[in-house]
Every structure is written in structure tokens, then in C-alpha cells.
């Protein structure tokens, strides 16, 4: 589904950031746009920045259900500095998976914005997740029954010939 991303530009509050950029809305089914101005209120300007595709995957239904169970189901918009500099930011991805949004936030290179879903988008994601979700049983990992107490500490690799203990003090070696 194409999702239009609305970005608001406001004056920065510090001397290091001239402008503050924030995603304020998504528009399901929006046409293509490339930083088209939607509204201006003094120095604050809202742009229809881009219209990336929101793709849902059957393997990610657990993430979608987690998102829907949240108090405010959201779309995660991932943006980064535009490489060519013609636009202020490049909208890289939109996703309904909070896990994927967290992965992008962990890198620190991308700006990840959480935007509330519209009612129609909530219904679309919910219907998809319920139709494709397969509950997976939890399988506890079994303990390895290997006997670790039989290993001799302080001895190196048996395949390598040595005069003495691998962990000997370096000073003893020099005095001999």
C-alpha cells in the first residue's frame, strides 16, 4: 500500500540545528510526491515528502500483532540525510513492525519516527496479521550433556608439543 509521509519543518531550538524535522502523519493511498508543500503556518511548513510502499510480510505477523496491542498502533518511518543534498531528508522505509523500527534506531545513522496509524490502516494490518499468523510453540533448549569437568585446566592444545604448562609465568622462562 502506498503511504504518503507528511513531514513538518519548524525552526530549531538550539544554535546547532537550524531546523527541526518531524513526521506528523501518514496518508494511506496517497499519490507520488517529492517534497510538495502542503501547508505553511509562519515558519512552520508541512511537506508531502514521499510516498513509499508499506509492505506486509507473513513472517512478521507477530511484530504486527505486538504493534496493534500497543496503546497507539503506529507506523515507523525511517529517514536519513539525502546523499545528493537536493532534498533535506530521504524517506528510506515505512514499516508496521516495531522490531524493524528498533533495528534501524539501534544503528544511530537513521532517524526513526513513530506515527499513529489511521483507523483504516489499523484494520488493514490487523486483517493481514490475523489471516497469516501461525502460533509457534516455545521449545526450551536442552542442556548439553557433555562432561566439562574432564578437561585439564592449564594445559594447552594436546596436538602442540610443549615443554611445560601453557600458562607459565614469562619471568620463569627467561631465567632458565
N, C-alpha and C positions, 0 to 999 in steps of 0.2 A: 504494500500500500504506500503510495507517495505521501510524505508528511512534510508540509511546509514548516520551516523553522523561523520563528519571529524573534529577532534579536534587538534588544534595546541598548542604545548608546547614551550614556549620561556623563557629565563631567566627572573627572576623577576627584577623589577627596584628599589625595596626597600630591606632593610635588613630583613624585617619581612616576605617577600614572596620570597621563593627561586625560584619558577616557576610561570609563568602566563599561564593560560589555557583559550583558546578561541575557540568557534565553528566557523569554517571558511566556511563550506559548508555542504550541504546535497546531497545525491545521491539516487534518486528515483530508486526503484527496485534492490537495492544492496543486495548481499548475506549476510548471517550472519557473524559477525566478533566480536572479543573480543580483542580490543586494538592492532590491527595489524598495524605495522609501514608501512606507505605509502611512506614517503619521509623524507630525512634528509638534512638540509642545515646549516652546522656548529652546533650550539647548538639548533637551532630550529628544532623540529620534528613534523611531522603530522601523526596522527593515525586515522585509521578507528575504532572508539571507540565502536560502537554498531549499531545494525540495528533494532530499534523499529518499530512498526506498526503505521502508520498515519491513524487514523480512523476518518471519517467524519460523523457527525450526522445531521439528517434532522432538528432537533430542533435548531441547531446552525447556520443556514444559514445566519441570519442577521449579525452574527460576521464574517463569511467568506466574505460576501459582503463588510463589512466595511474594512476588511483587503485588499481586492482586489482594493478598491477605494483609498487606501493609495498610496503614490508616489512609494514606493517599496514594493510590496506584499511580506510577509515574513512567514517563519516557525519559531515557537518558540520552542526552545529546552530547556527542564528543566533537570538540573543535580543537584546532591548533592554528598556529600562525601560518598564514598563507606563504608558500615558498616563493612565489613570484612577486609578492608585495602589491598586486593590483587590488586586492580586497583586504580588509582588516583581518579577517579570520576565515579559515576554511572549515566548513562543516564536513567532518570525516564520516560520521556514522550516527544513526539513531537506532536505539535498541530498547526492547521492553524487559531485558534481562538485567536485574540488579547485579548479578555476578559479573557479567561482562562489563558493566559500567564501573564496577570496583576494580577490575583488572586494568582498565585504562587509567583510572585515577591513581593507581599504585605506581605507574611509570613516572608520573610527575611532568611528563612532556606535554600532556594534553589537558585541555580544560573540559571538565565533565560537569554538565548542568542537568539537574533533575527538574523535570517539568510535569505538572499534574496532567493525567490523561483526561480526555473528554469522555462523556458517558458512552458515546458510540464506540470509541476506541477500547474502552474497558470491556464492553460486550463482545467486540470482535476478538480481543486477546483471550477472554475467558472461554468463548466458544471453541476457539482453536485449541487451547490448552486442555479443556475437558475432552475434546474429541480425540486427542493424540496422546494423552498422558497414560503411561503404564507404570503402575506402582512397582518399585523394586524392593525386594526383601533385603533386610540388613543381614549380612553374613559376617559374623565375627571371625577375625583371623585366628587361626590356630597357632599355638606356641610351637616353636621349633624344638624338637626333642633331642637335638644334638648335645653331646656331653662336652661342655666347655671347660669343665674342671680338669680335663686330662691334658691340657696344654701347659707346657712348662714355661713360666714367665722368665724373661731374661735371656732366653736362647733365641738366636736368630733363625734364619731360614736353614733348614737341615740340608738343603742342596748346595749351600755355600760353605766351603771349608774354612774353619776359623780356629785360631789358637785358643781363644777363651771366650768369655761372655761378651755379647754384643754391647751391653750397656756398661762396660767398664769405664772407669774414670780416665780421661785423657792424660792426666799427670802420671799415672802409673805406667802408661805405655811409654812415655818419654824417658822415665828413669831406668828402664830395663836395658 
